[in-house]
């Protein structure tokens, strides 16, 4: 009797694995294909072989996008039950990728969505895994891909091709590099900090040298407004809440002129220097206890380790560039740099 039960259990497991494999193959053949932006990390696991771990833009969802049961509370601690099922509604963006519209604990009745599970989360951001966080590759290729990201393609986003079935299950198909990359170098000012009762040397960022480089095989155009108005200072919320706001977020985007469009040949770079001591780069502390709306420079935040930001390249909408020469070459979509803090430490 026990032998029969053991055999039945093995057969059941085999059938389950066959069903899962068949379902994934069906999704690969018939599912809707989208591209999701991601960055690969930790290329190798000795127990599982070569693969790339993936962390998506949609893997951390801010409170403003929570819907239905997720929106009932403002505390993620009440939502961190591991494996809670959630659904990310997606839509196509102008840059050819899919972007998240909302995250709900109710399955959508229409539209494109990806099914996921909640990971332990803190603050105003929910961390979600979608079952597409590991991309297995041939021996050595995962490490090569990671080396590309950290060296010759530094600052270039990686997009993953994902087939999504009608039930929201995603299956990885392939990947592609974007054409434009962004890197930042900082000018710093050394000073002596006497806080804590003893003096110590500290570097504070004063300016940023931003490089936009064409890593693709074809010409790419960027829009370069004067005084750094093609860039935004974005508070980084990927690892928790931030209480800083950049007032320039509401600035009106200039209308592009022919002289603002710069065509980059393959391998060519364009540099912009941003003086971060100027008022247009100041930020506001939104905590109620501060009782102030005065904007302060980043250099004043050197003691706040939660003060993390990104510089983000933001081209104007495609319709604003219509009719201009080389408008079709303009890179569409926002391009964020790596996160940094006021003392110049980069993630």
N, C-alpha and C positions, 0 to 999 in steps of 0.2 A: 504493500500500500504506500509506504513511504517512498519507494522507488518510483512509483507512478506519479506521485505528487511532485517529486523532484524533476522528473522528465517533463511534466506538464508546465512547471514553472519555467524551465529552460526554454521550452517551445514558445511559451507566452512572451518571454523576453525577446526571443528572436523575431517573433511576429511584430512586436512593438518597434524594434529597431528597423525592421523592414518597412513598416508603415511610415516611420519618421523619415527614413531615407527616400522613400517614394514620394512623400509629401514635399520634401525639399526639392527633389528633382522636378516635380510638377510645377512648383513655384518658379524655379529657374527657367522653365520653358514657357510658362504662360503668365507669370506675374508682371506687374507694371514695374518698369525699371526707372530708378531715380539715382541721382548723385548726391551724396552727403559729404560735407566737409569734415575732415578729421585730421588728427596728428598721431602718428605711430609712436609708441613707447615700448620699452622693454622687449627687444626683438626675439629673445630666445627663452625657452623653458626646457630644461634638460629632461623633464619627465614627459613632455608632449611633442618634442621635435621643434623644428623651426616654424615660427609664426610671428606675426606682428600684432601686438595689442593695440587696440584702437580706442580713442576717446573722441567722441563726436561733439560738434557744436550743440546738438540737441540732447546730449547726455546730461546736461545740467539745465534745468528749466526754472526760470525766475517766477516769483509769486504772481506777477501780472498776467501770466498765461495759464494759471490754474483755473479749472472750471469744475462745476458740479460739486461732488463731495469733497474734492480737494480744496475748493474755495471757501469751505465752511469755516475753516480755522486759519489763523495767521501764524500758527506755530507748527513748524515741520516736525517737531518732536512727536506730535500726535500722528504723524503720517509715515513714520520710519519703520513700520512693521515690514521686515524684510519680505520681499517677493509680493508685495501688494500689486495687483494687476492694474496697469494704467494704459492709456491710449493717447498717442501723440498724433494729432491731426496735422497733415502736411499740405503744402501747396508749392507750386513751381515759382521760383523767383526769376527776376530778369537776367540773372547771371547764369542760368542753366542748371542751377542746383535746386534741391528741395529745401524748404525752410519750415520750421514749426509754427503753427498758428495757435494751438492751445494744447493743454494736457488735461485729461479727464480720467476719472475712474469709471466712466460709463462708455461702453462701446459705441462709436458713432454709427448712425444709421445710413450715412452716405459719405462720399468723398474718400480721399486717400488717407490712410492712417497706419501707424506702426505700433504694434503691441509691445509693451515693455513691463518691467518689474522695478519697483522702487528699491533703491539701495539706501543704507543709513545716510541721513542727510541732516544738515544743520542750517539755522538761519532761514533766509528767504529763498533758498534754492533747493530744489529737489533733484537728487541724482538718480538717473534711470539707466538701466541696462536693457538692451533690446535683443540680445542674443546674437549680435553681429560684431562683438568686440574682439574677436580673434580671427585673423586672416591667415590661414595656413599656406605655406609656400614650400617650394623645393629646397633641399638642403643648401644653406648658404645665402639664399636670396633674401630672406628676412633681414639678416644682418647687413647685407648690401643696401637694402632699402633704407634702413635706419641710418647707415653711414651717409647716404645721399641726403637725407633730411638734415643731418647735423653738419654737413660739409658743403658739397658743391650746390645743393639746393636749399641752403639755409634760408629760412624765412618764407619758403614756398609752401602753400597749403596742399595737402593731399586729399583728393576726393575718392570716395569709395562708391563703386557701382553696386546698387542693392536692388534685387528683385523682391517686390512685396506682393504677397498673396491677398486674396479677398478677406481673410481673417486677420490681417495685420502682421503676419509672420514675415520677417525679412531674411533673405539669403544673399550672402556676398557673392558677387560675380567677378569683380576685377577692380582695378584702380587706375587713376590718372593723376598726373601732376598738373596744377594750374600753371599758367604761364608767368605770372607776376609774383615776385617775392618782395618782402619788406624786412629790412634789418635796421637797427638803431644803435648808434654809438653816442655816449653822453660826455659832455664837458662837465667837469666837476670842480668844486671849490673846496679845498681842504681847510678845516677849521678845528679848533679845540673845543670840545664839549665838556662842560664842568658838571653836568647833571650826575647825580648818584654819589657826589662827594669826592670824586677823583677825576682828574682831567684825562681825556682820551681824544685821539685824532679821529675825525669823521669827514667823509666826503659827501657833499651835497650837490645834486645835479643842478646845473644852471642852463644848459642848452642841450638840444638833441639834434644829431645829424642823421637824417632819415634817408635811407637808400631804397629806391624802387628799381628793381632789376628785372629785365626780361630774360627769363630762363627757357622760354619756348623756342620753337623752330621758326616762328613767323613774327612779323612786325606786330608790336602792341603799342597802343597809344594811351597816354595818361593825360589827366587834366591838372595843370599846375596853376593855381590861383596865387596871387601875390600875398605876402604876409602869412604864408602857411595855412590859408583858408581851405586847402584841400584836405586838411587833417583835423581830427577831433581827438580830444582827451577823454578817454572812456574809463570810468571806474571799473575795476576788475572784481567781479562777483563770483568767479568760478569756485572759490574755496571758502565762501562765506559772505555774509552781508557787508556792505560798505556804507558808511554814513557821509560820504562826500558826493557832491554833485558839481558837475562842470557847467557853469551858466551858459557857456558858448553852445551848448546842445540846441538851444532855441534860435541860434543865429540864422538869418536868411542866407540860403546858398546863392552865391553870385551866378549870374547868367554867363555861360562860357562864351569867350570870343576866340577867333581863329588863333590868336597868339598864345592862348592858354593851352592849346593841344600840342603835346610833344610826342613824337613817334620814336619809340625805342626799337632799334634793330636787335636781333638775337644776341644776347650777351651784353647789351648796352645798359648802363645805369643812369639814373637821374637822382641828384642829391638836393635835399632841402634842409636848411638849418632853421630850427625853431628855438627862439629865445624864450626859455621857460620862466624867466624872471619878469616877463612883460605881463600886464594885467589881463590880457586876453587868454592867458593860460592859468589864471587863478581858479581856485575851487572854493566851494562853500561847504561848511560843516552843517549837516542837517539835523544833528542831535538836538532835541528840545532843550536840554540843559545848557546848551551853549548860548541860547537866547540872542543869536546874532545872524544876520544875513550877509555880513561882510565877507567878501571873497579874500582869500589869503593865498600866497604863493606856495608851491609845493615844498619849498625849502623850510617852511614853518611846521611841516608835518613829520620831521625827522624822528620824533619819538613815538609815532603811531605806526606800529607794525602791520596794522590792518589797512593802511593807506597804500593801495596797489592800483596801478593804472596801466592802460595800453594806449598807444598812439595808433589811430586808425585812419587809413587812407579812405576817403569817401568821394568818389566821382559823382558828378551831377547825374540826374536821371537821363536815360537815353533820349527821351523826347526833348529834353532841353538842348541836346547837342545835335538834333536832327538838322540837316542842311549844311553843317559845317564840314570842311574838308577833313578826311580821315576819321569821321565820326564812327564809322563802322568798325574801326580798329580799337576803339576805346574799351579798355578793360572795365567790365561792369561788375559791380559787387563791392562790398566793403572788405578791406584787407587789414586785419589787426596785427600789431606787432606783439612780441612777447611781453609779458607783464613785467613791470618794474616798480620799485618804491622810491621815495624821495632821496635815498642815499645811493641810488644807482644799482642796487642789486636786482638782477634779472632772473626770471624763472627759467 
